[in-house]
């Protein structure tokens, strides 16, 4: 899909969530859904399969998110999937997150960790990244088992890789 169309969807989703006063919660839920969508081949293939009728794909979204996410999040994902734009869902959501962060004058910091981080760990990590980058941040944590240990943080074009995998790769290359 063109960038203009992705921007249009992101703007519409942003405006709906903002009008309902649930922007922060919806933004977080959509971000987590997009990461799950990207990492789950079966989910991605099902929600993007044009041979499955749109109402059936929307019912799948409802069964996945209903009761676990706000009604706004469920409806927004259902709308995008139902309109045949499921393949672009991560890009649309990433643009929405960027737009929401910009509205709060924050920069998105995506952190990948092998394990879930506690609220205290997230607060300390956010403070450390803010100190390292000099920017106010909207911290988004993604549990990614491929990290093995440590963290990989991306803030704009800056990548801070403190993962065990990278450290092991560095040791291998030195040997």
Secondary structure by P-SEA (a helix, b strand, c coil): ccaaaaaaaaaaaaaaaaaacaaaaaaaaaaaaaaaaaacaaaaaaaacccccaaaaaaaaaaaccccccaaaaaaaaaaaaaccccaaaaaaaaaaaaaaaaacbbbbbbbbcccccaaaaaaaaaaaaaacccccbbbbbbcccccccbbbbcccbbbbccaaaaaaaaaaac
